Amino acid sequence: MTHNEISGIIVDVAIDIHRRLGPGLLESVYLRVMEYELIKRGLRVEKEVAIPVVWETVKLEVGFRADLIVEGLVIVELKSIEAVAPVHKKILLTYLRLADKRLGLLINFGEELLKNGIYRVVNGLKE
């Protein structure tokens, strides 16, 4: 399965969840439901994955926790806030670089219309 196929499924799942639950719940609720729905669709999902920072030859366990990594390829970062700031997209790009991943999705369940809260961030993806 390609990055784009995986991201299409993730977006479809997110839209369905938002349509059914609406905005305004805690991020942790959307995270659990996203994980459940993606697994139900046969995807391999890792939740709250610790990603270390490697500095020179030292592995520092102070990096970040990816909300979801789907099929080992796509990082999904979830928010439930009024509006995404430009820094959120920059942070996701840094996460992609640290984890050596090519595609990330930033999904803000706080938006009235979810399509306005989905951001695709790439790190050298050639697909």
Secondary structure, 3 states (H helix, E strand, C coil): CCHHHHHHHHHHHHHHHHHHHCCCCCHHHHHHHHHHHHHHCCCCEEEEEEEEEEECCEEEEEEEEEEEEECCCEEEEEECCCCCCHHHHHHHHHHHHHHCCCEEEEEECCCCCHHHHEEEEECCCCC
